[in-house]
Structures are given as C-alpha cells and as structure tokens.
Amino acid sequence: MEILTNYHCQAQHGMSKKELIAHYGAPKYVSPTMSREVQNWIKESTIISRVDFDVAQAAARNLVKRS
C-alpha cells in the first residue's frame, strides 16, 4: 500500500509522499455522515418484514410437501 501511495503522489502531484506531507500536512481522516432520511431508508429497505418471512416459509413448506 505504501508503494502505491508513493506512486500516486509521484504520478499525480509530482512529489514523494514525504514531500507531500511536508508541504500540505498529514491527511485528515473523516467519517462520513448520513442524513436521517438516508438512515431511515436503509433501515426500512434492509429489514425483512414478517410478511416476507411468512411467504418464504410457506413456499419452503410447499416444496417439502411435494417431495
């Protein structure tokens, strides 16, 4: 990873990683935040509802009865 980072710095910025950090400072790491609307959409769309579960169970029971 270090080699890849250094290559990127050389190719894109024309300086080594050490030179880049000396010139601009160390990179700042941030964690992304999501709006409440996006969080609610993820919660609603990823949870299996009771109906989804019941339909899958009924289909599985039908397959077992046929065998």
N, C-alpha and C positions, 0 to 999 in steps of 0.2 A: 504494500500500500504506500509505503514511504517513497519508493521509486516512482510509482505512478503519480503521486502528488508532486514530486520534484519535476517530473517530465512535464506535467501540466503547467507548472509555474514557468518553466523554461519556454515551452511552446507558445503559451498564450500571453505571458506577461514579460518575457524576455529577461527574467531574473530567477535565481535559485529560490528555493523555499525559505532559506535563512535570510536572504536579501529581502524577500517579500515581507517577511515578518518584521525585519528590522525597519523597513520603510513604512509599512501600514499598521504594524502591531499584530498581536496574536488574534486569530479568528474568534469571534464571539459566537457561542452556541446558544440557540434559542429553541424553545419547544413550541411547536405550532399550536395555535388555539383554534377552537371551532365555535361557531355561533351556536346559541341554544337551539335554533331552528334546525341546524345540521345535526346536532346531537340527538334531538328528538326524532328526526327522520331515520337515523341509523338505528336507534333503539326500536322504533316501530317496524322497520323493514327487516331486521335480522332475527326477531323473536318469532319462534314457531307458535302459532296460536293453537288453542285447544282443538279448533275445527280441523286445522291442518293435521294435527296428530291423530285425531279420530278417523279421518279419511284414510290416512296411510295405514292405520291399524286394521280398518275394515278391509282394505284391499289385500293386506297380508293374510288376514283370516280367510278370505275367499280363495286365495291361491293355495293355502294349506288344505282347505276342504276339498279342492279339486284334485289334489294329488293322491 
